[in-house]
Amino acid sequence: MEAHPWLALARCDYAEFLMERNGAGHVARARDLARQAESAAARMGMLPLLERAQTLLARCEGVR
């Protein structure tokens, strides 16, 4: 079994963690991780993770 689904989940989890910490550079890194998670989730058909990543991306865009 490949680790791609777990990697996508971990990226989304870490992005959420960074958004909560809200330190210097955290939003940009969270945005990058959420985009990667979104892409992987779409590719693998992981719809709940896709929605979660998209919600997180919207949060990232709200913080500048």
Secondary structure by P-SEA (a helix, b strand, c coil): ccaaaaaaaaaaaaaaaaaaacccaaaaaaaaaaaaaaaaaaaacaaaaaaaaaaaaaaaaacc
